[in-house]
Amino acid sequence: MSIDSINYVGFLDESDRLRRVALLASSFFIEDKTLRMNYLREIESFINEIDSKLKSTTISFFDKSHILQELKT
């Protein structure tokens, strides 16, 4: 398994964790269903943006690692 593959698996794990936390937090703290759905859409959009950056061939390995590190923090 290449380092890129290992990083991508790490991204998938972190993105799943982010989705779970966002869903749980929104159900407790956001009463309005419309606001909650907008918040969850923003999270999904953020994850999709990072996914497209990681799949891009023009971004260096260092930049991909930096993106993943930001997602984890």
N, C-alpha and C positions, 0 to 999 in steps of 0.2 A: 504494500500500500504506500503510495507516494505521500509526501508531506502535504501537498495540496489536498489530497483526499482526506487525510487525517484532520486537517484544518476545517474542511467542509463538514465532516462529521461533527466536529466540535461546534461549528456554526449551527447545524441542525439541532443539536442538543440545547444550545443556548437560546435559539429562537423558540423552541418548544417551551422552555422554562419561562421566557419572557411572555409568551402568550398566556400561559397558565397564571402567572402572577398578575398580568393585566386584567384577565377575566375575573379573578378573585377580588382584586382591589376594586375594580369597577362595580362589581355586584354589591360591595359593602359601602362604598363611598359616593357613588353617583346614582342618585334616585331617578332622575329623568332618563327614560329609555332612549330617547333620541340622542342625548348627550353621551350616554354610555356607548351606543353604537358608533357614534362619531369618534370617540376615544379609541375604541377597538379597531376601527378602520384606519386611524392614524398609526397605530401600532403595527398593523398588518402592512400598511404602505411602507413604513420604516424597514420592516423585515424584508419586504420584496426589493426595496432599493439596495439594501446590503447584499442580498442574494445576487442581484444583477451585477453588482460591482465585483463580487467574488468569482462569478462565472466569466467575467471579462478577461480577455487575453492581453489587454493593453495595460493592466495594472500589475505592478511588480509583486513578487512574493512578499517583500518587506511591507508594502502598503496593505496587502491582504492580511498579513499578520497583525498589523496595527489596527485595522478595521475590526478584526475579531477581538482584539484586546479591549477596544472601546466598548464593544457590545457586552463583554463580560463584566465591565465595571459600571 
